[in-house]
Amino acid sequence: MRVESPQSADRRRDVVDVAANLRTVRERIEEAARESRRRVSDTRLIAVSKTHGAERITSALDAGHRVFGENRVQEAEAKWPPLREVFPSVELHLIGPLQTNKAKTAVAVFDVIQTVDRPKLARVLSEEMSRAGRQRDCFVEVNIGEESQKAGVPPMEADRFIAECRERYQLRVRGVMCIPPFDQEPSPYFALSAKIAERNGLPWVSMGMSGDYEIAIAFGATHVRVGTAIFGPRDSR
Ligand SMILES: *Cc1c(COP(=O)(O)O)cnc(C)c1O
């Protein structure tokens, strides 16, 4: 048997109450949905567990939560298969940038790919899904604030790229995903993302994080990606 390290003793006295945080976030989602006259069931809460270890994630699973997001393929590949054995109904979303050489692993590890942002990636994903005999729901990531450091297709090119993903690559594109500029009022960006999804006949919009998920719901988010408000602060990396 392993000797218990001081860190694991600390973690048992975890200062972050994941179950309580989940309840709070769910309540706020319900409230935001009510205020905007939307159905609560139309918004999915993605618990973003990147950087967090199995113990904190297990607290969320034990509290009944099943939908999670990770931003790195390798990290998810290491963390999730053992958890899935215990909780087979987990639904895992990739919300971070995807390199084509990791597409095969991504198709194996994730249920939903939210970051399709360029033709080469669309092509490789399509090939890997056919090879694996496993279609995955996808989102097209839109660089909604047209920021040079961010991934995503520019809003002006979104319609054409969505059509290309669907028609040429036969991807099951179900929605649009965006991360608005960090230091600006997000509403106009949320509104534009919802509009792009609507005019392309896409049912889903993934937008809103810990600081702005209620606003995102008011603008039609069907998937909110919440990390810090559930799992506590991350070590910077
Ligand atoms: C980390 C991350 C989130 C969650 O951010 P919080 O502010 O911790 O809620 C949401 N979306 C993406 C794409 C992320 O990388």
The ligand as an SDF file (V2000), in Angstrom:
LIG
                    3D

 15 15  0  0  0  0  0  0  0  0999 V2000
  -10.9500   26.7810  -19.5800 C   0  0  0  0  0  0  0  0  0  0  0  0
  -12.0230   27.0070  -20.5630 C   0  0  0  0  0  0  0  0  0  0  0  0
  -13.3430   27.2760  -20.1240 C   0  0  0  0  0  0  0  0  0  0  0  0
  -13.7320   27.4260  -18.6590 C   0  0  0  0  0  0  0  0  0  0  0  0
  -13.2730   28.6370  -18.1560 O   0  0  0  0  0  0  0  0  0  0  0  0
  -13.6880   29.1510  -16.6960 P   0  0  0  0  0  0  0  0  0  0  0  0
  -13.4960   30.6100  -16.7510 O   0  0  0  0  0  0  0  0  0  0  0  0
  -12.7570   28.4700  -15.7370 O   0  0  0  0  0  0  0  0  0  0  0  0
  -15.0900   28.7770  -16.4560 O   0  0  0  0  0  0  0  0  0  0  0  0
  -14.3170   27.4340  -21.0950 C   0  0  0  0  0  0  0  0  0  0  0  0
  -14.0260   27.3330  -22.4170 N   0  0  0  0  0  0  0  0  0  0  0  0
  -12.7920   27.0690  -22.8640 C   0  0  0  0  0  0  0  0  0  0  0  0
  -12.5490   26.9620  -24.3250 C   0  0  0  0  0  0  0  0  0  0  0  0
  -11.7500   26.8970  -21.9520 C   0  0  0  0  0  0  0  0  0  0  0  0
  -10.5150   26.6420  -22.4130 O   0  0  0  0  0  0  0  0  0  0  0  0
  1  2  1  0
  2  3  1  0
  2 14  2  0
  3  4  1  0
  3 10  2  0
  4  5  1  0
  5  6  1  0
  6  7  2  0
  6  8  1  0
  6  9  1  0
 10 11  1  0
 11 12  2  0
 12 13  1  0
 12 14  1  0
 14 15  1  0
M  END
$$$$
